[in-house]
Amino acid sequence: MNPGICALSAVPVRAEPSDKAELVTELLFGECYLILLTQGSWVQVQLAADQYIGWIDLKQHMPVSPEYYTAWCAQDHPRALDVVQAVSDAKTKIPLTLGCRLPFFDGMNLRLGERQFFFNGTATNPTAAPDPARQANLLRKTALMYLKAPYVWGGKSIFGLDCSGLVQQLYGLVGIQLPRDARQQIDHGRPVHFVAQARPGDLAFFDNAEGRIVHVGMVLEDTQIMHAHGEVRIDTLDHNGIYNREWQRYTHKLRLIKRLLPE
């Protein structure tokens, strides 16, 4: 086992070992991974949280011990709730953003491999007893913080993310780990049969002409939906799909609504 951890605010994970290759996802600060293969100055990694596989630049790899990796995987970790913050020690200050993990955070310090860093921002508390009302409230609150974030294929930070990256980050903040892609996320939760029965926090999935799931968004109050389409935006949702009032047309065709939060 050859594990590592992301020690930067965000590290691009690419489809091939090249800076020109497609961005398939990102590692955010505090996320662990395993190295599967080394090719020149690139390493193929598998993310610990969602098993996603891609390539990162070897210069952006920070090794950790197998014992640290095992302990990291055995628990959920607090996540930063500030849009922008930093962790620091006597020598280094590392910027991080909303949703970044804070490994082994005790309310003041976190542990990144063998090094300890100080964090003075706000964070989630994954050790608190599950509370559906609290989860729903945090989902709504943090969702609004992502408004106007630009769409970036493969991104999952507040400075650029795609539709499934947005949903994965939002649910991660309330302690629910989802897969990376919309076509995988649709396998989770319980079906909601009518749009009128949808609740804030439900996920709406959309397909293309071939029936493939190509888009996902989170239902809000008053039959609205938040999704990443050009930017993170709020549009109207009905039984046909997403209606963009600015363009005066439907942009996505509804396939299914799923409920993930407990009743």
Salt bridges, closest charged atoms under 4 A:
GLU31 OE1 - ARG101 NH1 3.54
GLU31 OE2 - LYS156 NZ 3.08
ASP57 OD2 - LYS59 NZ 2.84
ASP89 OD2 - ARG115 NH2 2.63
ASP162 OD1 - ARG180 NH1 3.12
ASP181 OD2 - ARG183 NH2 3.29
ASP202 OD2 - ARG259 NH2 2.95
ASP207 OD1 - LYS253 NZ 2.59
ASP207 OD2 - ARG255 NH1 3.19
GLU221 OE2 - ARG140 NE 3.37
GLU231 OE2 - LYS148 NZ 2.88
ASP235 OD2 - HIS227 NE2 2.75
ASP235 OD2 - ARG233 NE 2.71
GLU246 OE2 - ARG233 NH2 3.65
GLU263 OE2 - ARG190 NH2 3.19
GLU263 OE1 - ARG199 NH1 2.65
GLU263 OE2 - ARG259 NH1 3.68
